[in-house]
Amino acid sequence: MKKDTITSNNRTYYIDIARGIALTFLVLGHIVTGNSFLFNWIFSFHMPLFFFLAGMCAKDITVDFLSYTTKKANRRLLPYFIITALGFLICMLIPSYRAVIFNDGWVRQLKHCFLFMQPINLYIGQAWFLASLFWAELYFFIWYKIYHRFPVLLQLSIAALLIPIASNLWQIQPYVPLTGRIPFHMDSACMGAFCYILGFLTQKYNLVEQASKWALFLIPPALFLNIYLGAFSNGYVNICNLVYGNVFLFLAAMIFGIMAVVLFSFVLNRCTLLEWYGQHSLPLFASHTFLIYLVREFIYWITGKHYIMMGDVPNNISFLMTGVILLLFLIVGKGYDLLLYQYHFLCKKIKKL
């Protein structure tokens, strides 16, 4: 496939499609009954996939640490705090949600928002990923500056040192004051950084394009091994909470799952809807939990059945809810485009004054 058919407007189409697939699994994973086979399968690869895809978009670093950190803080931490503020505002406007926050107490809320960087009962718990990604990118900066001129196998070997660190950090959690856990999601960022570096090296050496000629032969066994080594053999894992089970099974299942999704995205050779989802991944990622609970309330209003997300939702209802939320994503994404357009238009008018 020619390079100009792969990239457009500085975006790589199959990365956006893979993001769209990851968003679909993200929604389904936050609905379907927890610790079920489907749930465990999704969690075996879906968040590592987000880190991996972010790494695929990384470029060679030519700036200093301060400039790099400032840029990443604007792109990761600023959206985290905006999303958290919006979640808090929305919850304050809904009496039943507001009551839960007051029951939690302000100390607990602030602790989770600013120390754990994983808000609770604001229906935006997924925002932890942005904080973790920020630290993963700082770890990547250090790795890149020291090792990027080394042979690729040595680069990968150094990156692999993050694995034993990531899988053993839970042992020091009880001894961390105030939080009982390493704060700011710096801990989950260790495994995230490894996935990020894998994505960077994959894109740097064009491994996806090279493997694409065998994609139709590679996808089925990769998917089988992901399922067998992950959900079947290793059960529940969660990179957010440092739950890896058998770390070797986790890594193998994760890599095969990522491989299956990325190669499948490549051979799709354009899927406009998934590509559009991937291009709007930030607002869709930020809003999906609120949409889940909005749809849940609608189901309750229609049927009188009150489902507990990741608790007792049958698979057929989970798929139905996911489909509805994917449709609602179109409204959210279009609204985001409109706000972005108005923002840029206002900035231009201010500059002319």
C-alpha positions, 0 to 999 in steps of 0.5 A: 500500500502506498504511503499517501494512502496510509496517511492523510492530514498528518494522520494515519488512517489505521491508527484512527480506526484502531482507536475507534475499535478501542473506544468500542471495546472501552464502552462495552467493557464498562457495561458488561458483567464484571469478571465474565469471560467477555469482560476479562477478554476486553480488559486483557488488551483494551487499555494497553492498546490505547497506550500503544496507539499513542506511542505509534503517534510519537515522533523523535524528540528534538526539544528539551525536557521542559518544553516537552513536559509543558506540551504534554501537560497541556495535552494530557493534564489540562484535559484531565482537569477540564473533564474532572471539572465538567464531571463535577459540575454535571453531578452537582446538577443531578440530585441523586449524583450530588447526594453520592458526592456529599456522602463521600465527603470532600476530603475523599473526593479531592484525594481521588481527583488530585492525588490518585488522579482517578475521580470517584462517583463523578462518572469520569473514572476513565480520566485516570488514563490521561494522567497515566499517559502523561507520566508514561510519556515522561518515562518515554522521554528519559528512555529515548534521550538515553537509548534511542541511538542503541541497537533496537534489541537493546532499546527493547531490552531496556524498555522491558525493565519496566515490566518487573517494576510495573508488576511489583509496585503493588508491594509497596502500596501499603507503605505510601503515606496519605494515598496508600498508593504511589500518587498521580498514577505514576505506577500504572504509567510504568506498564503504560510506558512499555506499551507506548515504547512498543508502539513507537518502535512498531511505527518507527520500523514500519512493522505494521506495514511489513506484516500487513502482507500476511495480515489475514494469516496472522490475525486469527492465530493472534486473536486465538492466543490473545483469548487463550492466554488472556481471558481463558488462562489469566482471568481478570487483569486491569492496568489501572489497578496494577492487576496483571495476574501472571505477568508473562501471560498478561504480556503475551495476551496483550501483545497478541490482542494489540496485534490482532486489532492493529492488523485488522484496522490496517486491512480494513483499508478505510472505515469512515465511521471508525476512523471518525471515532478515532479522530474524536477519541478525546471527547468520546473517551471523556463522555462515554461513562455519562452516556452509559448511565444516561442510556441506563436511566432510559432503559429503567424508564422504559422497562423498570429494570435497574441494571448495575454497570459491570455488575449484572448486565446480560450480554445482549443488553450490553451490546444493545447499550453499546450500539446506542452509545456509539450512535450518541457518539456522533452527537458528542463528536459533532458538538465538539467540532462545533465548539472547536470551530467557534473557539478558533473563530473567536481566537481569530477575531481577537487577534484582529482587534 
